[in-house]
Amino acid sequence: MEQVVRVIKETMAQKQIIENDTEKEAESLSRSSWYLVATKPRQEVRAEEHLSNQSIVSLLPMAKIKKRFRDKVIESLEPLFPGYIFVKVDSESAYLSKIRSTRGVKDFIRFGQELAKVPLELIHKLQDLESTGKSCVIEVNELPRTGDFIHISSGPFSGLDAIFCQLDGDRRAIVLLDILGKSQRLIVPLNDIDKFSNQQ
């Protein structure tokens, strides 16, 4: 599975969204080949559904994501490659414009002058994972991002809300705290904060 992920990431690292003449691009299509397509933000599932409604074959690998923050673990099923979907294109039945106009789809990906064609071997590996029910499990640390509101739940500033600035090493964070009407930058242990506060 690591090899599959590595190949896809290398492919996506070279991505460039295409907006060239459809007729020229169609010349680079091979019959019944798989191509990499970018989706609109968080619309991978929507794109897959609407492609299916048009009898266009697509593949959206999913992964079980385990997000850890402090002592909490939250599991969710999310796209293995966020923002992308694989589409099988038959030049005689599925046209570029038809796929591009599908809800949830942004555009095809290309390398230089060529559409990003996905190796069939890679597609087979992803399909095998899906058909055998083997789920890819990814564990990530769900940490606050710069500008996120956080709540300090323990330590000398327990009960106060602050704004997350950045990490300070592996176990501490720099936060912006309002003290007597003035913003102060403080360093607090990560274990003392919760990611979300009630502030909007």
C-alpha positions in Angstrom: 0.0 0.0 0.0 2.9 2.4 0.8 4.1 1.9 -2.8 0.7 2.8 -4.1 0.6 5.9 -2.1 4.1 6.9 -3.1 3.4 6.5 -6.8 0.3 8.6 -6.6 1.9 11.3 -4.5 4.8 11.5 -7.0 2.2 11.8 -9.8 0.3 14.6 -8.0 3.5 16.5 -7.2 3.9 17.2 -10.9 0.3 18.2 -11.4 -0.9 21.1 -13.4 -4.6 21.8 -14.2 -5.3 21.9 -17.9 -7.3 24.5 -19.6 -6.3 24.0 -23.2 -8.2 23.3 -26.3 -10.4 20.2 -25.9 -9.9 19.0 -29.4 -6.1 18.9 -29.0 -6.3 17.2 -25.7 -8.7 14.5 -27.1 -5.9 13.5 -29.5 -3.8 12.4 -26.5 -6.5 10.1 -25.1 -6.1 6.4 -25.4 -9.2 4.3 -25.6 -10.4 2.9 -22.2 -7.5 4.4 -20.2 -7.5 5.8 -16.7 -6.8 9.5 -16.0 -6.4 11.6 -13.0 -9.0 14.3 -12.4 -9.1 17.1 -9.9 -12.3 17.7 -8.0 -13.7 20.8 -6.3 -12.8 21.0 -2.6 -14.5 18.3 -0.6 -16.6 17.2 -3.5 -15.0 13.9 -4.4 -18.0 11.8 -3.4 -20.3 14.2 -5.3 -18.2 13.9 -8.4 -18.2 10.1 -8.2 -21.9 10.0 -7.9 -22.6 12.3 -10.9 -20.0 10.5 -13.0 -21.8 7.3 -12.3 -25.1 8.8 -13.2 -23.7 9.4 -16.7 -22.4 5.8 -16.9 -18.8 7.0 -16.6 -16.6 4.6 -14.7 -14.5 6.2 -11.9 -12.6 5.1 -8.8 -12.5 6.9 -5.5 -10.3 5.0 -3.0 -11.3 5.6 0.6 -9.3 5.3 3.8 -10.1 5.1 7.5 -8.6 8.2 9.1 -7.7 8.2 12.8 -7.2 11.7 14.1 -5.5 12.0 17.5 -5.5 15.0 19.7 -4.6 14.7 23.4 -6.3 11.5 24.6 -9.1 11.6 22.0 -9.3 9.4 18.8 -11.8 10.3 16.1 -12.3 7.9 13.2 -13.8 8.8 9.8 -13.9 7.5 6.3 -12.4 9.9 3.9 -10.9 9.9 0.4 -7.4 8.4 0.3 -6.3 11.2 -2.1 -8.3 14.3 -1.2 -9.1 16.5 -4.2 -8.7 13.7 -6.8 -10.6 11.0 -8.5 -9.6 8.4 -11.2 -11.7 8.3 -14.3 -11.8 5.7 -17.0 -12.1 7.4 -20.4 -13.3 5.8 -23.6 -12.8 8.3 -26.4 -15.9 7.1 -28.2 -18.3 7.3 -25.3 -17.0 9.8 -22.7 -15.9 13.2 -23.9 -13.7 15.6 -22.0 -16.3 18.4 -22.0 -18.8 16.0 -20.5 -16.5 15.0 -17.7 -15.4 18.6 -17.0 -19.0 19.8 -16.7 -19.9 17.1 -14.2 -20.8 18.4 -10.8 -18.0 18.2 -8.3 -15.3 17.9 -11.1 -12.8 20.7 -11.5 -10.6 19.6 -14.4 -8.2 17.0 -15.8 -4.6 16.9 -14.5 -1.8 16.9 -17.0 2.0 16.6 -17.2 3.3 19.1 -19.7 1.3 18.6 -22.9 -0.2 15.3 -21.9 -3.1 14.3 -19.8 -2.0 12.5 -16.6 -2.6 8.9 -17.5 -2.6 6.5 -14.6 -0.8 3.1 -14.9 -3.3 0.3 -15.1 -1.2 -1.7 -12.5 -1.9 1.0 -9.9 -5.6 1.1 -10.7 -5.7 -2.7 -10.2 -4.0 -2.4 -6.8 -6.5 0.2 -5.6 -9.4 -1.9 -6.9 -8.1 -5.0 -5.2 -8.0 -3.1 -1.9 -11.6 -2.0 -2.4 -12.9 -5.5 -3.5 -11.2 -7.4 -0.7 -12.5 -5.0 1.9 -9.1 -4.1 3.1 -9.1 -0.6 4.4 -6.1 1.7 4.4 -5.7 3.2 7.9 -4.0 6.5 8.3 -3.2 8.0 11.7 -2.7 11.7 11.9 -2.3 14.2 14.8 -5.1 16.7 14.6 -3.4 19.8 15.9 -4.7 23.4 15.8 -3.8 25.6 12.9 -2.5 29.1 13.1 -5.5 31.4 13.9 -7.6 28.6 15.4 -9.4 29.4 18.7 -8.3 27.0 21.5 -9.4 26.5 25.1 -6.9 26.1 27.9 -8.3 23.3 30.0 -5.5 23.0 32.6 -2.5 24.8 34.0 -2.2 28.3 35.4 -4.4 29.7 32.6 -7.1 27.0 32.8 -10.6 28.2 31.7 -9.3 30.8 29.3 -9.7 31.0 25.5 -6.8 31.9 23.3 -5.6 31.9 19.7 -3.2 29.3 18.5 0.0 30.8 16.9 2.5 27.9 16.3 4.2 24.9 17.8 7.2 25.4 20.1 8.9 22.1 19.8 7.0 18.8 20.0 5.2 19.4 23.3 4.5 23.1 23.6 2.6 25.8 21.7 2.8 29.5 21.4 -0.7 31.1 21.9 -2.1 34.6 21.9 -4.0 35.3 25.1 -6.0 38.4 26.0 -4.9 39.6 29.5 -6.4 42.8 30.8 -7.2 44.1 27.3 -3.7 43.4 26.0 -2.7 40.4 23.7 0.2 38.4 25.2 2.1 35.6 23.5 2.6 32.7 25.9 4.0 29.3 25.8 1.8 26.5 27.1 2.1 22.7 27.1 0.0 21.0 24.3 -1.6 18.8 27.0 -3.1 22.0 28.5 -5.2 22.9 25.5 -8.3 21.7 23.6 -8.4 22.5 19.9 -11.8 24.2 19.9 -13.4 26.8 22.1 -16.9 28.2 22.0 -15.7 31.3 20.3 -16.5 31.8 16.6 
